[in-house]
Amino acid sequence: MRPVTLITGASAGIGAELARVFAAHGHELALVARREHRLLERAEEIAAAGRPRPTVLSVDLERADAVSLLAAELNARDLEPANVVNNAGFGLVGQAARLDRNEQLGMIDNVRALTELSLAFVDSLARHRGGILNVASLAAFLPGPGMAVYYASKAYVLSFSEALHHELAPLGVRVTALCPGPVATEFQARAGLQRDNMRILALPADRVARIAYRAFMRGDRVVVAGIGNRIVAFLLRLMPHTLVLSLADQGGRSVPRKS
């Protein structure tokens, strides 16, 4: 079976940039998202650059059977993951008790899919000496009043990824958690975030993708993209928790990121 790098949420933002970076380094891709037309555009762009045309898989990862569908589609094409990049996700600004409950549970469904995708292909990842790149966030380092479920979901992604990094190392499978800060993408509009918040910490999506790729190939456990964001992550560990909560309580607009 032919090895591919499976990238979720590849239709826009960091996911699209990760697709470009992995393709530029010679990885054949399988791109996953709901918006098939955007994936086809990405696939044509990569093929036009002289790289293998990515396989396009239009699947909603909030479906309970999403990973089974992806596995079946890959198998039917004689493909298996050498790397899995879990980037898909979204956020919502507002108090948890007032936001749409089903939409918030959709964020949990995305975390469920990330967990299943991280575990479903370990055998093939080990065969190809590949790994898992899970996109978390600077939000993973603190609770987020005003975006409570989103911040909590990213804390899970970080914790889970660090544990997997340790567990899968003996198999030769690398696991990296990417923690970007603000990135100007479609995520802000979907979440209801103000794009000018934390502008000083913002990085373009293509730079975040390049940082992520280098860290992943090195086998880093965690990478916080950008020196400013690394300083913030360090300071958050030193500050009293009550102060962190107060600083974060701005409608969730403190540490947005595209997932």
C-alpha positions in Angstrom: 0.0 0.0 0.0 1.2 3.5 -0.9 2.1 5.8 2.1 0.4 9.1 2.4 0.3 12.0 4.8 -3.4 12.4 5.9 -4.3 16.0 6.7 -7.6 17.0 8.2 -9.0 20.5 7.9 -7.0 21.0 4.8 -9.4 23.2 2.9 -8.1 26.5 4.3 -5.9 28.2 6.9 -3.1 26.3 8.7 -4.4 23.0 7.2 -4.0 24.3 3.7 -0.5 25.6 4.4 0.5 22.3 6.0 -0.6 20.6 2.9 1.6 22.9 0.8 4.6 22.4 3.1 4.3 18.6 3.3 3.8 18.4 -0.5 6.9 20.6 -1.1 8.9 18.2 0.9 7.9 15.2 -1.2 5.0 13.8 0.8 2.0 12.4 -1.1 -1.1 13.7 0.5 -4.7 12.7 1.4 -6.7 15.8 2.2 -9.8 15.7 4.4 -12.5 18.3 5.0 -16.1 18.9 4.4 -15.8 21.4 1.6 -14.8 19.2 -1.4 -14.5 22.1 -3.8 -11.9 23.7 -1.7 -10.0 20.4 -1.4 -10.1 20.0 -5.2 -8.7 23.5 -5.6 -5.8 22.6 -3.2 -5.2 19.4 -5.0 -5.0 21.1 -8.4 -2.6 23.7 -7.0 -0.3 21.1 -5.6 -0.4 19.0 -8.8 0.3 22.1 -10.9 3.5 22.6 -8.9 4.8 19.2 -10.1 3.9 17.2 -7.0 1.7 14.1 -6.9 -1.9 15.0 -7.0 -3.4 14.6 -3.5 -6.3 12.3 -2.8 -9.4 14.3 -1.8 -11.7 12.8 0.8 -14.8 14.9 1.7 -15.8 13.7 5.1 -17.5 15.4 8.1 -15.3 14.5 11.1 -18.2 15.2 13.4 -19.8 12.0 12.2 -19.4 9.1 14.6 -18.3 6.8 11.7 -16.0 9.4 10.1 -12.7 7.5 10.8 -14.2 4.2 9.6 -15.2 6.0 6.4 -11.7 7.5 5.9 -10.1 4.1 6.6 -12.3 2.4 4.0 -11.7 5.1 1.4 -7.9 4.9 1.9 -8.0 1.1 1.7 -10.0 1.1 -1.5 -7.3 3.3 -3.0 -4.4 1.1 -1.7 -3.3 3.9 0.5 -2.2 3.9 4.2 -1.1 6.8 6.4 2.6 7.3 7.0 1.7 10.5 8.9 -1.5 11.9 10.3 -2.0 15.6 10.7 -5.0 16.4 12.9 -5.9 20.0 12.1 -9.7 20.1 11.8 -11.7 22.1 14.3 -13.5 25.3 15.1 -14.2 27.6 18.0 -17.1 29.8 19.3 -17.0 33.0 21.3 -19.5 33.4 24.1 -20.5 32.1 27.5 -20.9 28.3 27.4 -24.4 28.4 29.0 -25.6 30.7 26.3 -24.0 29.3 23.2 -25.7 26.6 21.1 -25.1 23.4 22.9 -25.0 21.2 19.8 -22.4 23.4 18.2 -20.3 23.2 21.3 -20.6 19.4 21.4 -19.4 19.5 17.8 -16.1 20.7 19.1 -16.0 17.6 21.3 -16.8 15.5 18.3 -13.7 17.0 16.6 -11.6 16.0 19.6 -13.1 12.5 19.4 -12.1 12.3 15.8 -8.6 13.5 16.5 -8.3 10.8 19.2 -9.5 8.1 16.9 -7.3 9.2 14.0 -4.3 9.3 16.3 -4.9 5.7 17.3 -6.4 4.1 14.2 -3.3 3.9 12.1 -0.4 3.3 14.6 0.7 0.1 12.8 1.1 1.9 9.4 2.7 4.9 11.0 5.3 2.5 12.7 5.9 0.7 9.4 6.8 4.0 7.7 8.6 5.5 10.7 6.1 8.4 10.5 4.1 10.2 13.1 1.2 12.3 14.3 1.0 16.1 14.2 -1.9 17.3 16.4 -2.8 21.0 16.1 -3.6 22.4 19.6 -3.2 26.1 20.5 -1.7 28.5 22.9 -5.2 28.3 24.4 -4.2 24.8 25.7 -2.1 26.4 28.5 -5.0 28.2 30.2 -8.8 28.0 30.8 -10.8 30.4 28.6 -13.9 32.0 30.0 -15.8 33.1 26.9 -14.5 30.2 24.9 -14.7 27.5 27.6 -15.2 24.4 25.5 -12.7 25.4 22.8 -9.9 26.1 25.4 -10.7 22.9 27.2 -10.6 20.9 24.0 -7.1 22.2 23.2 -5.9 21.4 26.7 -7.0 17.8 26.0 -5.2 17.8 22.6 -1.9 19.0 24.2 -2.1 16.5 27.1 -3.1 13.6 24.9 -0.4 14.3 22.4 2.4 14.6 25.0 1.3 11.2 26.5 1.3 9.6 23.0 4.7 11.1 22.3 6.0 9.0 25.2 4.0 5.9 24.5 4.7 5.6 20.8 8.4 6.5 20.9 9.5 2.9 21.3 7.7 2.1 18.0 9.6 4.9 16.2 6.4 6.9 15.8 6.9 10.7 16.5 4.1 12.7 18.0 4.1 16.5 18.0 1.6 19.0 19.4 1.6 22.3 17.6 0.5 25.3 19.7 0.0 28.5 17.6 -1.2 31.8 19.0 -3.3 34.2 16.8 -3.3 33.3 13.1 -5.4 35.3 10.7 -7.6 32.7 9.0 -11.3 31.8 8.5 -11.3 30.5 12.1 -11.8 34.1 13.4 -14.9 34.7 11.4 -16.4 31.3 12.3 -15.7 31.9 16.0 -16.8 35.5 16.2 -13.3 36.7 17.1 -11.9 40.2 16.6 -8.8 39.9 14.3 -7.0 42.9 15.8 -6.7 41.3 19.3 -3.2 40.2 20.2 -1.9 41.4 16.9 1.6 41.6 18.2 1.7 37.8 18.7 0.1 37.0 15.3 1.9 34.9 12.7 0.9 34.1 9.1 -0.4 30.6 8.6 2.4 29.7 6.1 5.0 30.5 8.7 3.2 28.5 11.4 3.1 25.6 8.9 6.8 25.7 8.2 7.6 25.9 12.0 5.3 22.9 12.6 6.9 20.8 9.8 10.4 21.4 11.1 9.5 20.5 14.7 7.5 17.5 13.6 10.4 16.1 11.5 12.8 16.7 14.4 10.4 14.7 16.6 9.7 17.6 19.1 7.0 16.8 21.7 5.5 20.3 21.7 6.2 23.4 19.5 4.8 26.8 20.4 5.0 28.9 17.2 6.7 32.2 17.5 9.0 33.6 20.2 6.3 35.9 21.6 4.0 33.0 22.0 6.7 31.0 23.7 7.2 33.8 26.2 3.5 33.9 26.9 3.3 30.2 27.4 6.2 30.4 29.9 4.7 33.3 31.8 1.3 31.6 32.0 2.9 28.8 34.0 4.2 31.3 36.6 1.1 33.5 37.0 -1.5 32.9 39.7 -4.4 31.0 38.3 -7.0 33.6 39.4 -5.0 36.2 37.4 -4.8 34.0 34.4 -8.6 33.6 34.5 -9.1 37.3 34.7 -6.8 38.0 31.8 -8.4 35.4 29.6 -12.0 36.6 30.4 -12.4 38.8 27.4 -15.0 36.8 25.4 -12.4 34.3 24.5 -10.6 36.7 22.2 -7.3 36.5 24.0 -5.7 33.5 22.3 -7.5 32.7 19.0 -6.1 30.2 16.5 -7.2 28.3 13.5 -7.6 24.7 14.2 
